[in-house]
Every structure is written in C-alpha cells, then in structure tokens.
Amino acid sequence: MTADVPTLAPLTHRMTGQARMLAAARRSPVDATPVWFMRQAGGSLPRYLALRERHSVEAIARTPELCAEVSLMPLEAYGVDGAVMFADIMLPVAAMGVDLTLTSAGPVIASPIRSAGDVEHLRPLDPEADVGFILEAIAIVRRELAGRAALIGLTGGPFTLACYLIEGGPSRDQAIAKAFMHREPDAWAALMDRLTVALSAYVEAQIRAGAHVIQVFDSWVGTLGPADYVRFAQPYSTRVLAAAAAVPTIHFGVGTAGILDHFAAAGGDVIGIDARQSLAEAWQRLGADRAIQGNLEPARLLAGWPVIEAGARAVLDEAGGQPGHIFNLGHAAPRETDPGLLRELVSFVHSATTRQSP
C-alpha cells in the first residue's frame, strides 16, 4: 500500500460489490472502498456505441432487455461495485403527459410549463402501468447481478425536474424556472407537489422491483441560495427521500457547498458532493453520522492516468480511511472517457484501500 493512502483495519473475508456498497452506505466496515461512476452506463464503451448504432437512447431505455444490458455493461468492463440503471430522470414525467424527446444533448420539452393551468394538465403517475419497462429492467439486472454489485435505482430531484419542465430543456442558470418560482409561488408549489407524489411512488416501485440503493439526482439545486432552497425545494426532496427509506439513499447535487447543511437536512444516508468542494471539509460539516460520496473532478479523466491517479489519491487522503466513503466522480463521466482508464481507476481505488486479511 502506498504510504499516503490510509491503511484500514483488517477484515477476515472479501466482500461482494453489493455488500461493500451497502456497508459503506451504512458507515459499516468494508474490505475496500466501493466505487461506481455517474454516467458509467453508456458513454464510450464499445459495446454501448455498437448498440447505439442500431437503437436510440430512448429506445434502449424503454426496452427492458436493452436497458438491462447497458446497465450491466460497466460491471464487466470496469469492475464497479454498483450498477446504476440506464434510465433518464425525465422518463417519469414523460409518463405524466409531457411531450418529451430524449436526445444526446439532453431532454427536450415540446411545450414547457408557463402557467398554473399547465401544471393542472400533469396527470398522476402509476409506476407499474406507466414506467413498467424500467421496473422490468430492474428485475432483470437484479437477477443477473446475483449479489456481485449493488443495483442503484435513480430519480431526479423534484427541483431539477421542475426546472426541466419550465425551461424546456438543459439550461445554464435555470433563470426562467426560478423566475416562475418567485412570480407564481402557488403554481410552483402545485408543480412540486405533483412531482413529489409521482417520484415517491416511482422510487417505492423501484425498490419493490429490486433496487438495493436509490440515488436522488438534484443536479441543479445548487443554483439556489439557502433561503430559497429551504422554501422552494427542501420539503419536496425530504418527502422523496423518505419514500425510499426502505433502502440506503444517496442524495446528490452539484454546487451545493453554499447550501450543504440544508441539503443534508433534506435527507439521504449518503450525501454526494461535487468536485467544487473539499471532501474532508464537507464531511466535517455533515457530521460523523453521514456517509459521503465523491468526488474526483471528472475532467481529470480526459487528462491521462498520472493526473487521474493523483486526483484519486487526494480524494482517498481526504476520506482518511473513515467508514462511509463511496468513491465516485464529482459529476458525470465525460462521454469521451477512455474505458480502460475507468477500469484502471476502479482497480487503483480497490487496491489502495484494501484491508489485508490477518
């Protein structure tokens, strides 16, 4: 073991990836730090690219066998400890009556929400009837994993999904959505409540289908200040995370350093942090009763192995060998990432943190 990477106390046996992930989420001892990556399913894997030549992203996500196949690819390619479902966070809202197109650049909404009347047009979500294809894919993945890795179900956070619905697609600053939020607080509350009810049912259905862990991606919530987060977003995230309480939950956002205390108060057994903040400082703020996920700068994956290794070593040093660390990136892996480097990164983290059997 390299001198500047923490040496962990010995365990007497090797753990499966599933056991490793679930133990870390509960801050229990592990034989090595578990690893998975956001946007690991898809990206630049040759098998995925070959599949994309024949099928669209949406077709893959809506076909249980194809969705399961892509979700499982990273387990074989990288040796990760978690298999995250290949399911766009916007699929549940598409089932609520939204005219949505999934593109390689992100989801596009044909008729963005602009009024209280538009909110009223959203229909309730019946997960089994409306997104049964995702639940079927989860069942397939759970069966194929056979304990080798944890199955990570996912949902978008209510704030992030509301912003997509109002903005009409990807946005740099969510200005249109936040203006709506301030100008029409009652309509905003109605929208967030409808999304929260739908997403709560969605995560509960994923757990019934076989998900071991649920991650809530509230990717855009870091654009809010503390007071606005507490008023306009936090109560709804709390409800979704509470709905998934039957399994460990990961609560992830980007740019959350300024709202981290409130973000953590919304819930989550594990708090995912981006690369814009120190993992050690964030963990100190979160307290010893929370696990933490992160937080290698994704751009390092495009800079070559020496840069990746140095960054990974720094993250492990900040984690300090404490129980409860799940290694991940600070956000999604760049689509151009060399798959071989991701496999090397998983191997490095595992070997650098392995507890030797006595």
VENURLIN-V528757 format. One record per helix or strand of 2 or more residues. SS is the DSSP state (H for helix, E for strand). FROM is the first residue (numbers start at 1). LEN is the number of residues. If there is no record, write none. Layout:
# VENURLIN-V528757
SS	FROM	LEN
SS	FROM	LEN
This chain:
# VENURLIN-V528757
H	17	9
E	34	2
H	46	7
H	57	6
H	64	15
E	82	3
H	91	4
E	100	4
E	106	4
H	116	5
H	127	4
H	132	14
E	150	7
H	158	10
H	175	9
H	185	25
E	213	6
H	221	3
H	226	18
E	248	6
H	257	9
E	270	3
H	279	8
E	291	6
H	298	5
H	305	15
E	325	5
H	339	15
